[in-house]
Amino acid sequence: MSSTILLALALMLILEGLFPFVWPDRWRQSFRKITEMSTGQIRFFGLSALALGLILLLLAEL
């Protein structure tokens, strides 16, 4: 179980680091736009990402 969590964490870090490494200027622009969003918009985006992740996790278990 702990190796699965470490693999998931490693994959998350790889994906999180990929965009600023490959497209630093575009990543900076996107990050700047996110900081200009309202709190409600950011929370909705976070909730949507969370729900999508949970759905994908459930589908992977089938």
C-alpha positions in Angstrom: 0.0 0.0 0.0 2.7 2.5 0.9 4.6 1.8 -2.4 1.4 2.6 -4.3 1.1 5.9 -2.4 4.7 6.8 -3.1 4.2 5.9 -6.8 1.1 8.2 -7.0 3.0 11.0 -5.3 6.0 10.6 -7.6 3.7 10.7 -10.7 1.9 13.8 -9.3 5.3 15.5 -8.8 6.4 14.6 -12.3 3.3 16.0 -13.9 3.4 19.1 -11.7 7.0 19.8 -12.7 6.6 19.0 -16.4 4.7 22.2 -17.4 7.0 24.7 -15.7 10.0 22.9 -17.1 8.7 22.6 -20.7 6.7 25.8 -21.0 7.9 28.2 -18.3 6.4 31.4 -19.8 3.0 29.9 -20.5 3.0 28.3 -17.0 3.7 31.7 -15.5 0.9 33.4 -17.4 -1.5 30.6 -16.4 -0.5 30.9 -12.8 -0.9 34.7 -12.9 -4.4 34.3 -14.3 -5.3 31.8 -11.5 -4.1 34.3 -8.9 -6.5 36.9 -10.4 -9.5 34.5 -10.0 -12.0 34.9 -7.1 -11.9 32.5 -4.2 -15.1 30.9 -5.3 -13.7 30.2 -8.8 -10.5 28.7 -7.4 -12.6 26.5 -5.1 -14.8 25.4 -7.9 -11.8 24.5 -10.0 -10.3 22.6 -7.1 -13.6 20.7 -6.4 -13.9 19.8 -10.1 -10.3 18.5 -10.2 -11.0 16.5 -7.0 -14.2 15.0 -8.4 -12.5 14.1 -11.7 -9.6 12.5 -9.8 -12.0 10.4 -7.6 -14.0 9.3 -10.7 -10.8 8.2 -12.4 -9.7 6.4 -9.3 -13.0 4.6 -9.1 -12.9 3.7 -12.8 -9.3 2.3 -12.4 -10.6 0.0 -9.6 -13.1 -1.6 -12.0 
